[in-house]
Amino acid sequence: MPRRTVADPVAQAFGEAVRKARNARDETLEDVAARIQSDNRDKRTTMDPRYLGEIELGWHAPSIVRAKQIADALGVELADLVRDL
């Protein structure tokens, strides 16, 4: 899939909420990404910090499962990250 040429406004708003929550915890992208785990069959993987950074910029709109994993890693409710969308 080609990369977006313009960030999606809803994805940007979600990403801004993620960035604010991350900054409130005084953490890096690497800190948060390391806590985000997905079940890839039998292999546990963490999120790439660059991908999380692109989510914060609105270049990617994560699935609801990924959004919940991000919220959990930040110690916030998913509702708090999507409230202003």
N, C-alpha and C positions, 0 to 999 in steps of 0.2 A: 504494500500500500504506500503510495507517495506521501511524503511528509506534508503536513498542512502548511500553507503559505501565510495563513492568518490564524492566530489562536482563537479557539472557540470561547465566547464570553462566559458561558456557564462553567466550562473547564477552568477558565482563568479565575473565576470567583471561588471555585473549590480549591484551586491551587493556592490562592492567596490565604484562604482559611488554614490550609495545611502549613504554609510558611509561617503565619502568625503563631500557630500552636507550637511549631518547632522552635521558633525564636523565643517564645515565652519560656521554653524549657532550656534555653541556651544550649541547643544541640546542633550538631552538623548534620548534613544530609547523610553522611556515612553512619552516624550514630543511630539515626532512625531507621535507615534502610537495613542495617544489620539485624534489627529486631523484627523486621517484617519477613515472615516465612510463608511460603506456599507449599502445598503438598503436590509435588510433581511426581505422581505415581508413588514409588517407594522412596524417592529422593527428596529431601528437604532442601529448599533453596531460599536464599535471601534476595531481596530486591536490589537491583543495581542502583547505586546512589545517583548516577546520571539520569536514570529513568525517573526517579523520584523528583529530581530537580526539574525535569521537563514537565512533570505533572504540576509542579508548583508554578511553572510559567504558562500553563494552559495548553501546552502542545499535545498532551495526552489526556483523555478522559478515562479514568480507570473504571473497571467493572465494579459492581456493588460489593463483590467479595473483596477485591483489592482495596476499595475505599474503606471497608470495615477493618481490614488488616492495618491500614495506615492509621486509622483512628485508634485502634488498640495499641499500636506501637507508640503513639503520642500520649496515651493515657487520657483520651477525651472520648466523649460520646460521638458516634457518627452524626447524630442529629445536630451537634454543635458545628460540624464542618459543612453541613448542607443547609443550615438554617437560612442563610441569606441568598440562596440561589434563586 
